[in-house]
Amino acid sequence: MADAVCLALSACRPGQWIPYNVGSGRGASILELLDTVPEVTGHTVPVSYGPAAPEPPELVADSSRVRAELGWASPRSDIATIVADAWNAV
């Protein structure tokens, strides 16, 4: 995402505002995340289930504009890489 921000800043023009969504275009469920954490870290995640909160069935960023206009790609957006990056940053 930092790369996308740098590309967007370099494309800035005075008096012009262009919004860019940044994302992989692929969503991940909480269950997928809970399955991935032990695979990547070797540690389980304690889980407790409660009543489901109302929420949209899916939220996925459409990053086609930033890809087309700025040439951005999301090379580190798979769930295992995201978990590993976060784990290694701690």
N, CA, C and O atoms as a GROMACS GRO file, in nm:
protein
  360
    1MET      N    1   0.081  -0.118   0.000
    1MET     CA    2   0.000   0.000   0.000
    1MET      C    3   0.087   0.126   0.000
    1MET      O    4   0.052   0.227  -0.061
    2ALA      N    5   0.200   0.119   0.069
    2ALA     CA    6   0.290   0.235   0.070
    2ALA      C    7   0.337   0.268  -0.072
    2ALA      O    8   0.350   0.385  -0.106
    3ASP      N    9   0.361   0.166  -0.153
    3ASP     CA   10   0.400   0.190  -0.292
    3ASP      C   11   0.290   0.264  -0.368
    3ASP      O   12   0.319   0.354  -0.446
    4ALA      N   13   0.165   0.227  -0.344
    4ALA     CA   14   0.053   0.293  -0.411
    4ALA      C   15   0.044   0.440  -0.368
    4ALA      O   16   0.018   0.526  -0.451
    5VAL      N   17   0.066   0.467  -0.241
    5VAL     CA   18   0.063   0.605  -0.193
    5VAL      C   19   0.173   0.686  -0.260
    5VAL      O   20   0.150   0.799  -0.303
    6CYS      N   21   0.293   0.630  -0.268
    6CYS     CA   22   0.404   0.700  -0.334
    6CYS      C   23   0.373   0.727  -0.481
    6CYS      O   24   0.400   0.837  -0.530
    7LEU      N   25   0.317   0.629  -0.550
    7LEU     CA   26   0.280   0.650  -0.691
    7LEU      C   27   0.175   0.759  -0.704
    7LEU      O   28   0.184   0.844  -0.792
    8ALA      N   29   0.074   0.757  -0.615
    8ALA     CA   30  -0.032   0.858  -0.620
    8ALA      C   31   0.024   0.998  -0.592
    8ALA      O   32  -0.014   1.094  -0.658
    9LEU      N   33   0.115   1.008  -0.495
    9LEU     CA   34   0.176   1.138  -0.466
    9LEU      C   35   0.258   1.190  -0.584
    9LEU      O   36   0.257   1.310  -0.612
   10SER      N   37   0.327   1.100  -0.652
   10SER     CA   38   0.408   1.144  -0.766
   10SER      C   39   0.320   1.185  -0.884
   10SER      O   40   0.365   1.258  -0.972
   11ALA      N   41   0.196   1.138  -0.887
   11ALA     CA   42   0.104   1.172  -0.997
   11ALA      C   43   0.018   1.294  -0.965
   11ALA      O   44  -0.061   1.337  -1.049
   12CYS      N   45   0.034   1.352  -0.845
   12CYS     CA   46  -0.046   1.468  -0.804
   12CYS      C   47  -0.020   1.587  -0.895
   12CYS      O   48   0.093   1.614  -0.935
   13ARG      N   49  -0.128   1.658  -0.927
   13ARG     CA   50  -0.120   1.781  -1.004
   13ARG      C   51  -0.196   1.889  -0.929
   13ARG      O   52  -0.302   1.860  -0.873
   14PRO      N   53  -0.147   2.012  -0.926
   14PRO     CA   54  -0.218   2.120  -0.855
   14PRO      C   55  -0.362   2.134  -0.904
   14PRO      O   56  -0.389   2.135  -1.024
   15GLY      N   57  -0.452   2.146  -0.808
   15GLY     CA   58  -0.594   2.166  -0.840
   15GLY      C   59  -0.667   2.042  -0.885
   15GLY      O   60  -0.784   2.050  -0.924
   16GLN      N   61  -0.603   1.927  -0.879
   16GLN     CA   62  -0.665   1.803  -0.925
   16GLN      C   63  -0.673   1.703  -0.810
   16GLN      O   64  -0.576   1.687  -0.735
   17TRP      N   65  -0.785   1.639  -0.795
   17TRP     CA   66  -0.804   1.537  -0.692
   17TRP      C   67  -0.856   1.411  -0.757
   17TRP      O   68  -0.963   1.413  -0.819
   18ILE      N   69  -0.784   1.304  -0.745
   18ILE     CA   70  -0.825   1.175  -0.802
   18ILE      C   71  -0.819   1.070  -0.693
   18ILE      O   72  -0.712   1.044  -0.638
   19PRO      N   73  -0.933   1.010  -0.660
   19PRO     CA   74  -0.931   0.905  -0.557
   19PRO      C   75  -0.887   0.772  -0.616
   19PRO      O   76  -0.924   0.737  -0.728
   20TYR      N   77  -0.809   0.698  -0.540
   20TYR     CA   78  -0.766   0.564  -0.580
   20TYR      C   79  -0.798   0.466  -0.468
   20TYR      O   80  -0.764   0.490  -0.352
   21ASN      N   81  -0.863   0.357  -0.501
   21ASN     CA   82  -0.880   0.247  -0.407
   21ASN      C   83  -0.760   0.156  -0.420
   21ASN      O   84  -0.712   0.130  -0.530
   22VAL      N   85  -0.711   0.108  -0.307
   22VAL     CA   86  -0.596   0.020  -0.307
   22VAL      C   87  -0.636  -0.111  -0.241
   22VAL      O   88  -0.680  -0.112  -0.126
   23GLY      N   89  -0.620  -0.219  -0.312
   23GLY     CA   90  -0.652  -0.351  -0.257
   23GLY      C   91  -0.620  -0.457  -0.360
   23GLY      O   92  -0.588  -0.426  -0.475
   24SER      N   93  -0.630  -0.580  -0.318
   24SER     CA   94  -0.595  -0.691  -0.407
   24SER      C   95  -0.710  -0.727  -0.500
   24SER      O   96  -0.689  -0.796  -0.600
   25GLY      N   97  -0.831  -0.682  -0.468
   25GLY     CA   98  -0.948  -0.723  -0.545
   25GLY      C   99  -1.001  -0.857  -0.500
   25GLY      O  100  -1.094  -0.912  -0.560
   26ARG      N  101  -0.944  -0.910  -0.394
   26ARG     CA  102  -0.985  -1.040  -0.340
   26ARG      C  103  -1.009  -1.025  -0.191
   26ARG      O  104  -0.923  -0.973  -0.119
   27GLY      N  105  -1.122  -1.070  -0.145
   27GLY     CA  106  -1.153  -1.062  -0.003
   27GLY      C  107  -1.101  -1.184   0.072
   27GLY      O  108  -1.061  -1.283   0.012
   28ALA      N  109  -1.103  -1.175   0.204
   28ALA     CA  110  -1.065  -1.287   0.290
   28ALA      C  111  -1.164  -1.292   0.405
   28ALA      O  112  -1.201  -1.189   0.461
   29SER      N  113  -1.206  -1.410   0.439
   29SER     CA  114  -1.300  -1.426   0.550
   29SER      C  115  -1.223  -1.436   0.682
   29SER      O  116  -1.103  -1.463   0.684
   30ILE      N  117  -1.295  -1.414   0.791
   30ILE     CA  118  -1.235  -1.430   0.923
   30ILE      C  119  -1.189  -1.574   0.942
   30ILE      O  120  -1.083  -1.598   0.999
   31LEU      N  121  -1.268  -1.671   0.894
   31LEU     CA  122  -1.228  -1.811   0.907
   31LEU      C  123  -1.101  -1.840   0.829
   31LEU      O  124  -1.015  -1.916   0.875
   32GLU      N  125  -1.088  -1.779   0.712
   32GLU     CA  126  -0.963  -1.797   0.634
   32GLU      C  127  -0.845  -1.739   0.712
   32GLU      O  128  -0.737  -1.799   0.714
   33LEU      N  129  -0.865  -1.626   0.774
   33LEU     CA  130  -0.761  -1.565   0.855
   33LEU      C  131  -0.724  -1.655   0.973
   33LEU      O  132  -0.607  -1.677   1.001
   34LEU      N  133  -0.826  -1.707   1.043
   34LEU     CA  134  -0.802  -1.794   1.158
   34LEU      C  135  -0.732  -1.924   1.118
   34LEU      O  136  -0.656  -1.979   1.198
   35ASP      N  137  -0.756  -1.972   0.998
   35ASP     CA  138  -0.685  -2.091   0.948
   35ASP      C  139  -0.541  -2.059   0.910
   35ASP      O  140  -0.452  -2.144   0.924
   36THR      N  141  -0.518  -1.937   0.862
   36THR     CA  142  -0.386  -1.899   0.812
   36THR      C  143  -0.288  -1.866   0.925
   36THR      O  144  -0.170  -1.897   0.914
   37VAL      N  145  -0.335  -1.803   1.032
   37VAL     CA  146  -0.246  -1.760   1.140
   37VAL      C  147  -0.163  -1.876   1.195
   37VAL      O  148  -0.041  -1.861   1.205
   38PRO      N  149  -0.222  -1.990   1.231
   38PRO     CA  150  -0.138  -2.099   1.283
   38PRO      C  151  -0.039  -2.154   1.179
   38PRO      O  152   0.072  -2.195   1.214
   39GLU      N  153  -0.080  -2.156   1.053
   39GLU     CA  154   0.009  -2.204   0.948
   39GLU      C  155   0.134  -2.116   0.937
   39GLU      O  156   0.244  -2.166   0.918
   40VAL      N  157   0.115  -1.986   0.950
   40VAL     CA  158   0.224  -1.891   0.933
   40VAL      C  159   0.307  -1.874   1.060
   40VAL      O  160   0.430  -1.868   1.055
   41THR      N  161   0.239  -1.866   1.174
   41THR     CA  162   0.307  -1.831   1.299
   41THR      C  163   0.340  -1.949   1.388
   41THR      O  164   0.428  -1.941   1.474
   42GLY      N  165   0.268  -2.060   1.368
   42GLY     CA  166   0.285  -2.173   1.457
   42GLY      C  167   0.206  -2.159   1.586
   42GLY      O  168   0.218  -2.242   1.676
   43HIS      N  169   0.126  -2.055   1.597
   43HIS     CA  170   0.045  -2.029   1.717
   43HIS      C  171  -0.103  -2.031   1.682
   43HIS      O  172  -0.143  -1.980   1.577
   44THR      N  173  -0.183  -2.089   1.769
   44THR     CA  174  -0.327  -2.087   1.748
   44THR      C  175  -0.385  -1.956   1.800
   44THR      O  176  -0.322  -1.886   1.880
   45VAL      N  177  -0.502  -1.924   1.754
   45VAL     CA  178  -0.573  -1.804   1.796
   45VAL      C  179  -0.694  -1.847   1.877
   45VAL      O  180  -0.778  -1.921   1.827
   46PRO      N  181  -0.703  -1.802   2.003
   46PRO     CA  182  -0.823  -1.837   2.080
   46PRO      C  183  -0.946  -1.770   2.017
   46PRO      O  184  -0.943  -1.652   1.981
   47VAL      N  185  -1.051  -1.846   2.004
   47VAL     CA  186  -1.172  -1.797   1.938
   47VAL      C  187  -1.290  -1.815   2.032
   47VAL      O  188  -1.306  -1.919   2.095
   48SER      N  189  -1.372  -1.712   2.039
   48SER     CA  190  -1.500  -1.726   2.109
   48SER      C  191  -1.608  -1.674   2.014
   48SER      O  192  -1.591  -1.572   1.948
   49TYR      N  193  -1.717  -1.745   2.009
   49TYR     CA  194  -1.825  -1.710   1.919
   49TYR      C  195  -1.937  -1.642   1.994
   49TYR      O  196  -1.975  -1.685   2.103
   50GLY      N  197  -1.988  -1.537   1.937
   50GLY     CA  198  -2.102  -1.465   1.993
   50GLY      C  199  -2.203  -1.443   1.883
   50GLY      O  200  -2.187  -1.494   1.772
   51PRO      N  201  -2.305  -1.368   1.911
   51PRO     CA  202  -2.404  -1.339   1.808
   51PRO      C  203  -2.341  -1.262   1.692
   51PRO      O  204  -2.256  -1.174   1.714
   52ALA      N  205  -2.382  -1.293   1.574
   52ALA     CA  206  -2.329  -1.225   1.456
   52ALA      C  207  -2.376  -1.081   1.453
   52ALA      O  208  -2.493  -1.052   1.481
   53ALA      N  209  -2.285  -0.991   1.420
   53ALA     CA  210  -2.319  -0.850   1.406
   53ALA      C  211  -2.364  -0.825   1.261
   53ALA      O  212  -2.313  -0.888   1.169
   54PRO      N  213  -2.459  -0.735   1.243
   54PRO     CA  214  -2.500  -0.705   1.105
   54PRO      C  215  -2.385  -0.639   1.030
   54PRO      O  216  -2.325  -0.543   1.078
   55GLU      N  217  -2.355  -0.691   0.914
   55GLU     CA  218  -2.247  -0.636   0.833
   55GLU      C  219  -2.269  -0.674   0.688
   55GLU      O  220  -2.345  -0.767   0.659
   56PRO      N  221  -2.204  -0.603   0.597
   56PRO     CA  222  -2.217  -0.638   0.455
   56PRO      C  223  -2.164  -0.779   0.429
   56PRO      O  224  -2.071  -0.823   0.497
   57PRO      N  225  -2.220  -0.849   0.334
   57PRO     CA  226  -2.172  -0.985   0.307
   57PRO      C  227  -2.030  -0.989   0.251
   57PRO      O  228  -1.961  -1.090   0.265
   58GLU      N  229  -1.988  -0.880   0.187
   58GLU     CA  230  -1.854  -0.879   0.128
   58GLU      C  231  -1.810  -0.734   0.104
   58GLU      O  232  -1.889  -0.651   0.061
   59LEU      N  233  -1.683  -0.706   0.134
   59LEU     CA  234  -1.623  -0.576   0.104
   59LEU      C  235  -1.490  -0.601   0.035
   59LEU      O  236  -1.398  -0.657   0.095
   60VAL      N  237  -1.480  -0.560  -0.089
   60VAL     CA  238  -1.358  -0.581  -0.167
   60VAL      C  239  -1.328  -0.452  -0.243
   60VAL      O  240  -1.414  -0.399  -0.313
   61ALA      N  241  -1.205  -0.404  -0.230
   61ALA     CA  242  -1.166  -0.281  -0.299
   61ALA      C  243  -1.151  -0.306  -0.449
   61ALA      O  244  -1.096  -0.407  -0.491
   62ASP      N  245  -1.200  -0.212  -0.528
   62ASP     CA  246  -1.181  -0.215  -0.672
   62ASP      C  247  -1.060  -0.127  -0.704
   62ASP      O  248  -1.072  -0.004  -0.708
   63SER      N  249  -0.947  -0.188  -0.725
   63SER     CA  250  -0.824  -0.111  -0.748
   63SER      C  251  -0.790  -0.099  -0.896
   63SER      O  252  -0.675  -0.073  -0.931
   64SER      N  253  -0.888  -0.118  -0.983
   64SER     CA  254  -0.861  -0.114  -1.127
   64SER      C  255  -0.809   0.022  -1.172
   64SER      O  256  -0.726   0.029  -1.264
   65ARG      N  257  -0.855   0.131  -1.111
   65ARG     CA  258  -0.809   0.264  -1.152
   65ARG      C  259  -0.660   0.285  -1.120
   65ARG      O  260  -0.585   0.330  -1.207
   66VAL      N  261  -0.618   0.252  -0.999
   66VAL     CA  262  -0.477   0.272  -0.963
   66VAL      C  263  -0.387   0.179  -1.044
   66VAL      O  264  -0.273   0.214  -1.075
   67ARG      N  265  -0.438   0.062  -1.078
   67ARG     CA  266  -0.361  -0.029  -1.163
   67ARG      C  267  -0.346   0.028  -1.304
   67ARG      O  268  -0.236   0.029  -1.360
   68ALA      N  269  -0.457   0.075  -1.360
   68ALA     CA  270  -0.456   0.125  -1.498
   68ALA      C  271  -0.381   0.257  -1.511
   68ALA      O  272  -0.302   0.275  -1.604
   69GLU      N  273  -0.407   0.350  -1.418
   69GLU     CA  274  -0.350   0.484  -1.433
   69GLU      C  275  -0.208   0.498  -1.379
   69GLU      O  276  -0.129   0.577  -1.431
   70LEU      N  277  -0.175   0.421  -1.275
   70LEU     CA  278  -0.043   0.436  -1.213
   70LEU      C  279   0.044   0.312  -1.224
   70LEU      O  280   0.160   0.314  -1.185
   71GLY      N  281  -0.012   0.204  -1.276
   71GLY     CA  282   0.066   0.082  -1.294
   71GLY      C  283   0.094   0.006  -1.166
   71GLY      O  284   0.185  -0.075  -1.160
   72TRP      N  285   0.014   0.033  -1.062
   72TRP     CA  286   0.035  -0.031  -0.932
   72TRP      C  287  -0.010  -0.177  -0.935
   72TRP      O  288  -0.108  -0.211  -1.003
   73ALA      N  289   0.060  -0.261  -0.863
   73ALA     CA  290   0.021  -0.401  -0.846
   73ALA      C  291   0.027  -0.432  -0.697
   73ALA      O  292   0.091  -0.360  -0.620
   74SER      N  293  -0.038  -0.538  -0.657
   74SER     CA  294  -0.043  -0.575  -0.514
   74SER      C  295   0.032  -0.706  -0.491
   74SER      O  296  -0.031  -0.811  -0.473
   75PRO      N  297   0.163  -0.702  -0.492
   75PRO     CA  298   0.241  -0.826  -0.483
   75PRO      C  299   0.241  -0.891  -0.345
   75PRO      O  300   0.281  -1.007  -0.334
   76ARG      N  301   0.198  -0.822  -0.241
   76ARG     CA  302   0.205  -0.876  -0.106
   76ARG      C  303   0.065  -0.882  -0.044
   76ARG      O  304   0.049  -0.860   0.076
   77SER      N  305  -0.036  -0.912  -0.126
   77SER     CA  306  -0.173  -0.903  -0.078
   77SER      C  307  -0.241  -1.036  -0.047
   77SER      O  308  -0.357  -1.038  -0.008
   78ASP      N  309  -0.171  -1.148  -0.064
   78ASP     CA  310  -0.236  -1.273  -0.025
   78ASP      C  311  -0.237  -1.282   0.127
   78ASP      O  312  -0.149  -1.226   0.194
   79ILE      N  313  -0.334  -1.351   0.182
   79ILE     CA  314  -0.356  -1.350   0.326
   79ILE      C  315  -0.235  -1.404   0.404
   79ILE      O  316  -0.204  -1.352   0.512
   80ALA      N  317  -0.167  -1.504   0.353
   80ALA     CA  318  -0.050  -1.559   0.423
   80ALA      C  319   0.063  -1.456   0.430
   80ALA      O  320   0.130  -1.446   0.533
   81THR      N  321   0.084  -1.381   0.326
   81THR     CA  322   0.188  -1.278   0.325
   81THR      C  323   0.153  -1.165   0.420
   81THR      O  324   0.240  -1.113   0.491
   82ILE      N  325   0.026  -1.126   0.423
   82ILE     CA  326  -0.018  -1.019   0.514
   82ILE      C  327   0.005  -1.061   0.658
   82ILE      O  328   0.057  -0.984   0.738
   83VAL      N  329  -0.034  -1.184   0.692
   83VAL     CA  330  -0.015  -1.234   0.829
   83VAL      C  331   0.134  -1.241   0.861
   83VAL      O  332   0.176  -1.200   0.969
   84ALA      N  333   0.214  -1.293   0.769
   84ALA     CA  334   0.359  -1.305   0.793
   84ALA      C  335   0.423  -1.168   0.811
   84ALA      O  336   0.506  -1.150   0.900
   85ASP      N  337   0.386  -1.073   0.728
   85ASP     CA  338   0.442  -0.938   0.741
   85ASP      C  339   0.406  -0.877   0.876
   85ASP      O  340   0.491  -0.817   0.942
   86ALA      N  341   0.282  -0.893   0.918
   86ALA     CA  342   0.239  -0.839   1.048
   86ALA      C  343   0.311  -0.911   1.161
   86ALA      O  344   0.355  -0.846   1.256
   87TRP      N  345   0.323  -1.042   1.152
   87TRP     CA  346   0.390  -1.120   1.256
   87TRP      C  347   0.537  -1.082   1.268
   87TRP      O  348   0.589  -1.068   1.379
   88ASN      N  349   0.602  -1.064   1.156
   88ASN     CA  350   0.745  -1.030   1.156
   88ASN      C  351   0.770  -0.886   1.197
   88ASN      O  352   0.882  -0.852   1.237
   89ALA      N  353   0.669  -0.801   1.188
   89ALA     CA  354   0.685  -0.661   1.226
   89ALA      C  355   0.680  -0.642   1.377
   89ALA      O  356   0.719  -0.536   1.427
   90VAL      N  357   0.631  -0.740   1.448
   90VAL     CA  358   0.616  -0.727   1.594
   90VAL      C  359   0.746  -0.750   1.666
   90VAL      O  360   0.751  -0.743   1.789
   0.00000   0.00000   0.00000
